[in-house]
Amino acid sequence: MLTAIILTAISTVVSLAFSISVFNQFMTRRKIHQLVWSAGLFLFAASTMLEFLSETYGWSIAMYRLYYLLIALLVAVLGLGTAYLLGNRVVGHAFALYIFAVALYMAYSIAYAQVDAEKLTAGQTVAGSAMQGSVRLLSPLLTVPGAISLIGGALYSWYRTRTTYNILIGVGALMIAGGGAFARFGIEELLYVAELAGIAVMYIGFMKSKELIKQTQ
């Protein structure tokens, strides 16, 4: 329990700092992908904060419903940022409309879904296991295209540029996705480790990209 509390607390701090760093970059350069990435990272910070609270105090059903929506939505939003970066505004806008439509339907489904309250206890890592099965089938509609865009975009950028920061961002995103996949198949204990390791590696990649930009200015 103590380990989970520490991991989720650190993940929250790191992801929030990451979100602020990307938002500050947006304020300077005014690129839409930076704004979208910042929003996705803020959703990540919000989800890990809910994990921290759950490990410390336990879940409420309302808090768990919000959490389940966030963990699906954040991956899609991060992938949307990559779509705006590598595609064009038409592609980005189309993906954004898709995310909005799926998220709206998913939010409605979550609001009326049955939640296994017995699993919502302090010190028990729940991930998606307490959510109604029919709703769990919806989350890949957001997480899969989001992960493909985020991870694939980072690896494609690395292939084109051979810059270290792109591979770090791709590997970090893959670690987070892997943790979510393990949790989906009942191995919840790896979720928090994968989240912290993944977001830390992505942040390192982002900081290296800032260093490269400064060198080329």
MIDOTI-322824 format. One record per residue (C-alpha): x negated, y negated, z; residue in three letters; residue number from 1. Coordinates in nm, 4 decimals, padded with zeros to 6 digits. Layout:
[numi [X; Y; Z]; ala; NUM],
...
This chain:
[numi [00.0000; 00.0000; 00.0000]; met; 1],
[numi [-00.2762; -00.2461; 00.0971]; leu; 2],
[numi [-00.4648; -00.1721; -00.2245]; thr; 3],
[numi [-00.1522; -00.2389; -00.4303]; ala; 4],
[numi [-00.0923; -00.5689; -00.2505]; ile; 5],
[numi [-00.4509; -00.6811; -00.3157]; ile; 6],
[numi [-00.4435; -00.5759; -00.6824]; leu; 7],
[numi [-00.1147; -00.7516; -00.7558]; thr; 8],
[numi [-00.2197; -01.0661; -00.5683]; ala; 9],
[numi [-00.5435; -01.0932; -00.7672]; ile; 10],
[numi [-00.3603; -01.0216; -01.0938]; ser; 11],
[numi [-00.1189; -01.3042; -01.0190]; thr; 12],
[numi [-00.3988; -01.5535; -00.9523]; val; 13],
[numi [-00.6009; -01.4499; -01.2586]; val; 14],
[numi [-00.3049; -01.4522; -01.4988]; ser; 15],
[numi [-00.1799; -01.7865; -01.3663]; leu; 16],
[numi [-00.5262; -01.9390; -01.4101]; ala; 17],
[numi [-00.5381; -01.7873; -01.7596]; phe; 18],
[numi [-00.1993; -01.9387; -01.8447]; ser; 19],
[numi [-00.3071; -02.2832; -01.7256]; ile; 20],
[numi [-00.6324; -02.2606; -01.9243]; ser; 21],
[numi [-00.4472; -02.1771; -02.2454]; val; 22],
[numi [-00.1891; -02.4490; -02.1816]; phe; 23],
[numi [-00.4680; -02.7035; -02.1302]; asn; 24],
[numi [-00.6115; -02.5942; -02.4644]; gln; 25],
[numi [-00.2689; -02.6471; -02.6202]; phe; 26],
[numi [-00.2528; -02.9996; -02.4757]; met; 27],
[numi [-00.5810; -03.0765; -02.6536]; thr; 28],
[numi [-00.5348; -02.8956; -02.9856]; arg; 29],
[numi [-00.1517; -02.8793; -03.0137]; arg; 30],
[numi [-00.1390; -02.5351; -03.1773]; lys; 31],
[numi [00.1931; -02.3517; -03.1391]; ile; 32],
[numi [00.0275; -02.0133; -03.0764]; his; 33],
[numi [-00.1473; -02.1584; -02.7714]; gln; 34],
[numi [00.1825; -02.2761; -02.6252]; leu; 35],
[numi [00.3426; -01.9357; -02.6855]; val; 36],
[numi [00.0452; -01.7490; -02.5364]; trp; 37],
[numi [00.0575; -01.9752; -02.2325]; ser; 38],
[numi [00.4258; -01.8897; -02.1855]; ala; 39],
[numi [00.3547; -01.5180; -02.2215]; gly; 40],
[numi [00.0754; -01.5339; -01.9641]; leu; 41],
[numi [00.3022; -01.7239; -01.7262]; phe; 42],
[numi [00.5570; -01.4415; -01.7606]; leu; 43],
[numi [00.2761; -01.1987; -01.6799]; phe; 44],
[numi [00.1916; -01.3970; -01.3661]; ala; 45],
[numi [00.5591; -01.4018; -01.2658]; ala; 46],
[numi [00.5885; -01.0243; -01.3084]; ser; 47],
[numi [00.2757; -00.9499; -01.1033]; thr; 48],
[numi [00.3973; -01.1905; -00.8349]; met; 49],
[numi [00.7204; -00.9883; -00.8155]; leu; 50],
[numi [00.5100; -00.6724; -00.7890]; glu; 51],
[numi [00.3177; -00.8310; -00.5018]; phe; 52],
[numi [00.6403; -00.9245; -00.3232]; leu; 53],
[numi [00.7839; -00.5777; -00.3776]; ser; 54],
[numi [00.4774; -00.4071; -00.2352]; glu; 55],
[numi [00.4865; -00.6380; 00.0650]; thr; 56],
[numi [00.8592; -00.6645; 00.1402]; tyr; 57],
[numi [01.0373; -00.4265; -00.0961]; gly; 58],
[numi [01.2658; -00.5018; -00.3895]; trp; 59],
[numi [01.6072; -00.6541; -00.3974]; ser; 60],
[numi [01.8213; -00.5260; -00.6828]; ile; 61],
[numi [01.8445; -00.8755; -00.8358]; ala; 62],
[numi [01.4667; -00.9194; -00.8179]; met; 63],
[numi [01.4130; -00.5807; -00.9815]; tyr; 64],
[numi [01.6517; -00.6636; -01.2663]; arg; 65],
[numi [01.4543; -00.9832; -01.3352]; leu; 66],
[numi [01.1248; -00.7949; -01.3156]; tyr; 67],
[numi [01.2333; -00.5330; -01.5661]; tyr; 68],
[numi [01.3254; -00.7997; -01.8187]; leu; 69],
[numi [00.9981; -00.9865; -01.7644]; leu; 70],
[numi [00.7696; -00.6872; -01.8168]; ile; 71],
[numi [00.9306; -00.6152; -02.1530]; ala; 72],
[numi [00.9528; -00.9782; -02.2616]; leu; 73],
[numi [00.5970; -01.0831; -02.1759]; leu; 74],
[numi [00.4398; -00.8378; -02.4202]; val; 75],
[numi [00.6677; -00.9577; -02.6986]; ala; 76],
[numi [00.5890; -01.3244; -02.6276]; val; 77],
[numi [00.2134; -01.2623; -02.6296]; leu; 78],
[numi [00.2534; -01.0772; -02.9579]; gly; 79],
[numi [00.4547; -01.3702; -03.0908]; leu; 80],
[numi [00.1626; -01.6011; -03.0186]; gly; 81],
[numi [-00.0612; -01.3808; -03.2300]; thr; 82],
[numi [00.1999; -01.3754; -03.5075]; ala; 83],
[numi [00.1934; -01.7554; -03.5154]; tyr; 84],
[numi [-00.1877; -01.7551; -03.5199]; leu; 85],
[numi [-00.2415; -01.5016; -03.7990]; leu; 86],
[numi [00.0794; -01.5384; -03.9977]; gly; 87],
[numi [00.2659; -01.8562; -04.0766]; asn; 88],
[numi [00.5549; -02.0450; -03.9225]; arg; 89],
[numi [00.8125; -01.8489; -04.1225]; val; 90],
[numi [00.6769; -01.5179; -03.9890]; val; 91],
[numi [00.6514; -01.6594; -03.6386]; gly; 92],
[numi [01.0017; -01.8034; -03.6416]; his; 93],
[numi [01.1480; -01.4767; -03.7722]; ala; 94],
[numi [00.9717; -01.2792; -03.4981]; phe; 95],
[numi [01.0878; -01.5349; -03.2401]; ala; 96],
[numi [01.4510; -01.4920; -03.3511]; leu; 97],
[numi [01.4154; -01.1149; -03.3258]; tyr; 98],
[numi [01.2713; -01.1415; -02.9733]; ile; 99],
[numi [01.5459; -01.3805; -02.8659]; phe; 100],
[numi [01.8226; -01.1527; -02.9973]; ala; 101],
[numi [01.6806; -00.8358; -02.8392]; val; 102],
[numi [01.5981; -01.0107; -02.5096]; ala; 103],
[numi [01.9504; -01.1538; -02.4891]; leu; 104],
[numi [02.1095; -00.8130; -02.5402]; tyr; 105],
[numi [01.8623; -00.6541; -02.3000]; met; 106],
[numi [01.9329; -00.9168; -02.0326]; ala; 107],
[numi [02.3055; -00.8454; -02.0655]; tyr; 108],
[numi [02.2433; -00.4701; -02.0395]; ser; 109],
[numi [02.0150; -00.5092; -01.7377]; ile; 110],
[numi [02.2715; -00.7261; -01.5575]; ala; 111],
[numi [02.5265; -00.4427; -01.5669]; tyr; 112],
[numi [02.2903; -00.1439; -01.5484]; ala; 113],
[numi [02.2791; 00.1002; -01.2598]; gln; 114],
[numi [01.9667; 00.0668; -01.0462]; val; 115],
[numi [01.8361; 00.3467; -00.8230]; asp; 116],
[numi [01.8177; 00.1497; -00.4982]; ala; 117],
[numi [01.6478; 00.4379; -00.3129]; glu; 118],
[numi [01.3292; 00.3729; -00.5115]; lys; 119],
[numi [01.3191; 00.0043; -00.4249]; leu; 120],
[numi [01.1182; 00.0317; -00.1042]; thr; 121],
[numi [00.8088; -00.1536; 00.0108]; ala; 122],
[numi [00.4854; 00.0257; -00.0728]; gly; 123],
[numi [00.6306; 00.2307; -00.3582]; gln; 124],
[numi [00.5241; 00.1457; -00.7129]; thr; 125],
[numi [00.8425; 00.1618; -00.9162]; val; 126],
[numi [00.7641; 00.0193; -01.2614]; ala; 127],
[numi [01.0684; 00.1066; -01.4745]; gly; 128],
[numi [01.1671; 00.4291; -01.2991]; ser; 129],
[numi [01.4588; 00.2759; -01.1041]; ala; 130],
[numi [01.6284; 00.1370; -01.4149]; met; 131],
[numi [01.9150; 00.3113; -01.5925]; gln; 132],
[numi [01.7887; 00.5373; -01.8716]; gly; 133],
[numi [01.9901; 00.3779; -02.1517]; ser; 134],
[numi [01.8356; 00.0390; -02.0712]; val; 135],
[numi [01.4846; 00.1838; -02.0632]; arg; 136],
[numi [01.5357; 00.2856; -02.4243]; leu; 137],
[numi [01.5675; -00.0833; -02.5137]; leu; 138],
[numi [01.2326; -00.2018; -02.3774]; ser; 139],
[numi [01.0223; -00.0522; -02.6629]; pro; 140],
[numi [01.2141; -00.2784; -02.9007]; leu; 141],
[numi [01.0195; -00.5633; -02.7394]; leu; 142],
[numi [00.7008; -00.4001; -02.6127]; thr; 143],
[numi [00.6076; -00.1981; -02.9210]; val; 144],
[numi [00.6162; -00.4784; -03.1837]; pro; 145],
[numi [00.4637; -00.7181; -02.9304]; gly; 146],
[numi [00.1748; -00.4810; -02.8532]; ala; 147],
[numi [00.1169; -00.4059; -03.2211]; ile; 148],
[numi [00.0968; -00.7772; -03.3002]; ser; 149],
[numi [-00.1227; -00.8648; -03.0002]; leu; 150],
[numi [-00.3654; -00.5732; -03.0163]; ile; 151],
[numi [-00.3651; -00.5382; -03.3933]; gly; 152],
[numi [-00.4133; -00.9119; -03.4383]; gly; 153],
[numi [-00.7114; -00.9200; -03.2032]; ala; 154],
[numi [-00.8750; -00.6213; -03.3734]; leu; 155],
[numi [-00.8071; -00.7661; -03.7189]; tyr; 156],
[numi [-00.9652; -01.0960; -03.6141]; ser; 157],
[numi [-01.2662; -00.9061; -03.4816]; trp; 158],
[numi [-01.2960; -00.7160; -03.8106]; tyr; 159],
[numi [-01.3013; -01.0434; -04.0030]; arg; 160],
[numi [-01.5314; -01.2392; -03.7720]; thr; 161],
[numi [-01.7186; -00.9784; -03.5622]; arg; 162],
[numi [-01.6857; -01.2106; -03.2631]; thr; 163],
[numi [-01.7090; -01.0493; -02.9200]; thr; 164],
[numi [-01.4171; -01.2398; -02.7725]; tyr; 165],
[numi [-01.1678; -01.0875; -03.0156]; asn; 166],
[numi [-01.2630; -00.7324; -02.9248]; ile; 167],
[numi [-01.2420; -00.8206; -02.5544]; leu; 168],
[numi [-00.8918; -00.9620; -02.5975]; ile; 169],
[numi [-00.7873; -00.6532; -02.7938]; gly; 170],
[numi [-00.9349; -00.4109; -02.5404]; val; 171],
[numi [-00.7778; -00.6002; -02.2496]; gly; 172],
[numi [-00.4370; -00.5950; -02.4145]; ala; 173],
[numi [-00.4779; -00.2237; -02.4865]; leu; 174],
[numi [-00.5570; -00.1576; -02.1182]; met; 175],
[numi [-00.2401; -00.3386; -02.0090]; ile; 176],
[numi [-00.0329; -00.1515; -02.2656]; ala; 177],
[numi [-00.1907; 00.1753; -02.1513]; gly; 178],
[numi [-00.0965; 00.1053; -01.7901]; gly; 179],
[numi [00.2626; 00.0396; -01.8948]; gly; 180],
[numi [00.2679; 00.3594; -02.1005]; ala; 181],
[numi [00.1391; 00.5665; -01.8090]; phe; 182],
[numi [00.4017; 00.4125; -01.5809]; ala; 183],
[numi [00.6726; 00.4939; -01.8346]; arg; 184],
[numi [00.5736; 00.8601; -01.8145]; phe; 185],
[numi [00.5690; 00.8697; -01.4344]; gly; 186],
[numi [00.2078; 00.7793; -01.3554]; ile; 187],
[numi [00.2884; 00.4507; -01.1795]; glu; 188],
[numi [-00.0239; 00.4441; -00.9627]; glu; 189],
[numi [-00.2390; 00.3343; -01.2586]; leu; 190],
[numi [-00.0182; 00.0372; -01.3452]; leu; 191],
[numi [-00.1679; -00.2245; -01.1135]; tyr; 192],
[numi [-00.5284; -00.1252; -01.1869]; val; 193],
[numi [-00.4656; -00.1458; -01.5617]; ala; 194],
[numi [-00.2897; -00.4818; -01.5284]; glu; 195],
[numi [-00.5735; -00.6410; -01.3339]; leu; 196],
[numi [-00.8509; -00.4924; -01.5463]; ala; 197],
[numi [-00.6709; -00.5807; -01.8697]; gly; 198],
[numi [-00.5868; -00.9411; -01.7856]; ile; 199],
[numi [-00.9405; -00.9976; -01.6509]; ala; 200],
[numi [-01.0989; -00.8654; -01.9724]; val; 201],
[numi [-00.8635; -01.0787; -02.1840]; met; 202],
[numi [-00.9507; -01.3880; -01.9772]; tyr; 203],
[numi [-01.3219; -01.3218; -02.0238]; ile; 204],
[numi [-01.2600; -01.2978; -02.3977]; gly; 205],
[numi [-01.0722; -01.6271; -02.3932]; phe; 206],
[numi [-01.3519; -01.8017; -02.2031]; met; 207],
[numi [-01.6072; -01.6688; -02.4540]; lys; 208],
[numi [-01.3953; -01.8109; -02.7374]; ser; 209],
[numi [-01.4044; -02.1523; -02.5672]; lys; 210],
[numi [-01.7831; -02.1309; -02.5416]; glu; 211],
[numi [-01.8070; -02.0497; -02.9130]; leu; 212],
[numi [-01.5839; -02.3437; -03.0042]; ile; 213],
[numi [-01.8030; -02.5801; -02.8000]; lys; 214],
[numi [-02.1186; -02.4479; -02.9726]; gln; 215],
[numi [-01.9739; -02.5105; -03.3178]; thr; 216],
[numi [-01.8461; -02.8620; -03.2465]; gln; 217],
